[in-house]
Amino acid sequence: MAVLARASRTDLQARLADCPALPPHSRLRGPETGLMMLRGRAGGDGAPFNLSEITVTRCAVSLPDGQVGHAYVTGRDLAQAELAALVDAALQDPARRAALLDVVIEPLAAAQAEAAAAQSRKAAATRVQFFTMATMR
């Protein structure tokens, strides 16, 4: 679900183009946009505090076979939330699961991991080594 929540609508649509067509679905809870409070902790383990609010879109769908899919995505893209919920429901069907994992989830997860690694490398390049400065005295 985390991979689907982080994937953009265009990425999902591009990956789903290589899969068999998804079944028709009905909305249990149509895509709705709202706000969610982000909480932080000082130093990672201190007392929690309200940091900010973020826009979130949620959706719940049902397939004719009875599978129910849910999705929460950041932003206001209603189609992205519905598509992520549809994929979540389709992943619960054993006949579709393997194909969706191979063609959609694993490539998206690999791309997201590479993007995170690239961002981490970029941040590490600007890191200041204070320990080194202290030993130069």
HELIX and SHEET records of a PDB file:
HELIX    1   1 ALA A    2  ARG A    6  1                                   5    
HELIX    2   2 ARG A    9  LEU A   16  1                                   8    
HELIX    3   3 ALA A   42  GLY A   44  5                                   3    
HELIX    4   4 LEU A   78  LEU A   91  1                                  14    
HELIX    5   5 PRO A   94  LEU A  100  1                                   7    
HELIX    6   6 LEU A  101  ILE A  105  3                                   5    
HELIX    7   7 GLU A  106  ALA A  125  1                                  20    
HELIX    8   8 PHE A  130  THR A  135  1                                   6    
SHEET    1   A 3 SER A  26  ARG A  41  0                                        
SHEET    2   A 3 PRO A  48  SER A  62 -1                                        
SHEET    3   A 3 VAL A  68  THR A  74 -1                                        
END                                                                             
